[in-house]
């Protein structure tokens, strides 16, 4: 019997061309001081075969969702640099490989270090070190500690399962010196990324199966059980002794012959418990999707020991890794079971060599013959040596074989069975005419060339060369099992316009395979392209930039075409800041305005490196390169220093998102959507780029929440909110550092998602962390910053260390990011207010929400207000209050304290929670001692310069349809962006303050204030304007400072004039109600 197989390709991932463009200086110690400089890794991921439906596919097996670098020096742990995936996998030149990149911050230190690169392994690290890896931990201890436990029932292969995890992987770089040369790409580094699991596929030989009538099959496969597997696996293999993975090279990637096992293996907890513990898989015949009854892409195992040869009566084989297959023999109604060990059979001697289960290897178990029924139960089969079954176990490590034939004893395989080539001649110098042949037959293999598939007609002679037009360089070989012999075939150029076909017959003993080769007419003119279409570079000088260009010269069949020449040029207007080079070791001074490749030179896929000066201007720089004098090519854009950017948000009535917020334990999507307006001010190409914060990622995937308010057919009442349980998992962003698109009549929105790669652990000194995303639009000629905050505790915007005059430092306070409300606000219903205990207020759920409105203070000592009913949180969304009457006890306007100073009543009327209080607005005579202004304004004298007006994506506002409606009515009304209108959760656009000081301990810190409206002396909801005819928005917030008139109190105003934003202060009558924003009571 003969069997055809499609083995999975070797599970190998290569990280190649590791390019380091900049690093952080660390002159004294190995402790990292985080900064913006990053290291960019380019990862090459070779391809593989795609298995069956519902199982993991090849893209699933190579997916890298997280990548991190653990740094060791002198054998001890120093720090971890979290990576950010910066590009999705791409397959250049129609290859089966994939290329992707990630970046991570590194520290310049002249002392050599070892880099341990881990992918998809953050949960493993967190499980081993919940508080982070302690500094100075020995490397060997870290390697031993990083273990993963096999999920109950086996590896989860269903990507829709909530517990699905991408395959953890690992690589190692020893003796690295992270200096300036290392970072500016003066050298390149290649490492190998290796999965920690092995793959096992189980198949039936076609001779056993009747695909059209399964009942007539010799054997029907129904189930597979795996016994004696490792319950725990090491993420990091042994890195010393005989199995030193550090010494691996491209020539011996798979020469590990023994597994790396956890300590105490096979003790309890690391090894399965015999017959009592197994992985169980079902196999279902399907005439369309699985006619041959394959089980592929479902079994993934940790490394396990090699089995032993069964000895008479000693039962030693009982711990051998094995599988038990269940099926029906010759149409029997009863399912019986058969054991198959992981062993390769020597076809000459019949003896078996037992195999370990090795990481990153792919095993194909093929049932080649069944001679009778098996055991009645799986347990009986497990306890017995194999009977009535013949099977081959092949480890496809290190070759590219795609088709195999076997008769149960010998096998013959080839890398390809069909070639479709263009009409040009082929020689040993070409790459698309290669064929790999493998066999374990004792006499090797031989090959002949024929004009027909049956092998009866000789191949005709070429009219010009007068010899067969296809000739084999090697017509026989030993098979070199399991790697194979690589051969090539010469071909003459074809002159005719029609195709011609040859058949290569490959034989090993009685086994035979046919390889079809079709040569078509010569191809037309080749093409030259430059990729990618857009490149966004950091504002710092690039020597070279981490993102290079590829000039691809291709024939019509996508094969490389070096017969074409090319020239790539930087236009004159950008030549002062952008240069090109073919040499990664060039400098800006030696790079050139134009680079060229002559016909016959290069590889057909030529890399061009970008060199730039630092962008010290106030705006982004952009230029489109020119190919061959007249063809537009890549658009290169260089960002600006996030601190010196001059924001140019779209003008007019178009509001944009100016910030995004997450709690410290949140990471899920925030939605940025900027609709197109008729003026076309945002039309053209746009790009969003993370310019500060390697924990921030972007993508353009549409949210899966169909009830987001601005989607067609949405039911906003059912929308998912950022604080909901499970939100971060359901709406995760697995993105990159940059996304781009185009706005026009067909695509009328800028849309992208922002997500975070990890939660944040706040400290007393740093309660939150901050970042910046730059959004450029109008063909990337304009841009503005989106300020990112992760952390909900009170924090500074302007830090006390930013204030040089020590007299003013005490007035700098840490603000809470939420407005004050009542803890039981949800109980308000249709009522106008709820009562609040002393210091009994709570926080709004989201920074954009108005919270509640408070009058300056309730009347004190009044008979009609008992002590527990003096602090009222008024409804923020209702237009009119039902309690309002013109005058009299208990009315809105009478419910106001007449005490002159807050200090007289704060003990009774403070509603901020314990540890917090109202901020002051001003001290007598000067605004520079206002806690509002000192804490929020970078320029207290001008009270402006570091604030922007717009929307805020906090997981609530960005998920709702934004209404623009008259809130107040009459002359004191203005349209404003709001969501959840009329609800106690109503939320608004507003003002964001940020810290522009590059040297500040709170660089890029941000704080948002919603323009939450207010209630006038009659209790009516208002949106105040200074001039009803001007485009001005502002919202007031109460302070703890009494006004100059005893009936007034000071309030802070956040203002927007569309041309500038600032904070001011004013006084208001105390019967009005405003929101309150609390500060931390202690510094």
Buried (B, 14 or more C-beta within 10 A) or exposed (E): EBBBBBBBBBBBBBBBBBBBBBBBEBEEEBEBEBEBBBBBBBBBBBBBBBBBEBBBBBBBBBBBBBBBBBBBBEEBBBBBBBBBBBBBBEEBEEEEBBBBBBBBBBBBBEEEBBBBBBBBBBEBBEEBBEEEBEEEBEBBBBBBBBBBBBEEEBBBBEBEEEEBBBBBBBBBBBEBEBBEEBBBBEEEBBBBBBBBBBBBBBBBBBBBBEEEEBEEBBBBBBBBBBBBBBBBBBBBBBBEEEBBBEEBEEEEBBEBEBBBBBEEBBEEEBBBEBBEBBBEBEBEBEEEEBBBBBBBBBBBBBBBBBBBEBEEEEEEBBBBBBBBBBBBBEEEEEBBBBBBBBBBBEBEEEEBEBBBBBBBBBBBBBBBBBEEBBBEBBBBBBBBEBEBBBBBBBBBBBBBBBBBBBBBBBBBBBBBBEBEBBBBBBEEEBEBBBBBBBBBBEEBBBBBBBBEEEBEEEBEEBEEEEEBBBBBBBBBBEBBBBBBBBBBBBBBBBEEEEEBBBBBBBBBBEBBBBBBBEBBBBBEEBEBBBBBEBBBBBBBBBBBBBBBBBBBBBBBBBBBBBEBBBBBBBEEEBBEBBBBBBEBBBEBEEBBBBBBBEEEEBEBBBBBBBBBBBBEBEBBBBBBBBBBEEEEBBBBBBBBBBBBBEBBBBEEEBBBBBBBBBBBEBBBBBBBBBBBBEEEBBBBBBBBBBBBBBBBBBBEBEBEBBBBBBBEEBEBEEBBBBEEEEBBEBBBBBBBBBBBBEBEEEEBBBBBBBBBBEBBEBEEEBBBBBBBBBBBBBBBBBBBBBBBBBBBBBBBBBBBBBBEEEEBBEBBBBBBBBBBBBBEBEEBEEBBBBBBEBBBBBBBBBBBBBBBBBBBBBBBEBEEBEEEEBBBBBBBBBBEBEBBEEEEEEBBBBBBBEBEEBEBBBEBBBBBBEEBBBBBBBEEEEBBBBBBBBBBBBEBEEBBEBBBBBBBBBBBBBBBBBBEEEBBEEEBBBBBBBBBBBBBBBBBBBBBBBBBBEEBBBBBBBBBBBBBBBBBBBBBBBBBBEEEEEBBBBBBBBBBBBBEEEBBBBBBBBBBBBEEBBBBBBBBBBBBBBBBBBBBBEE
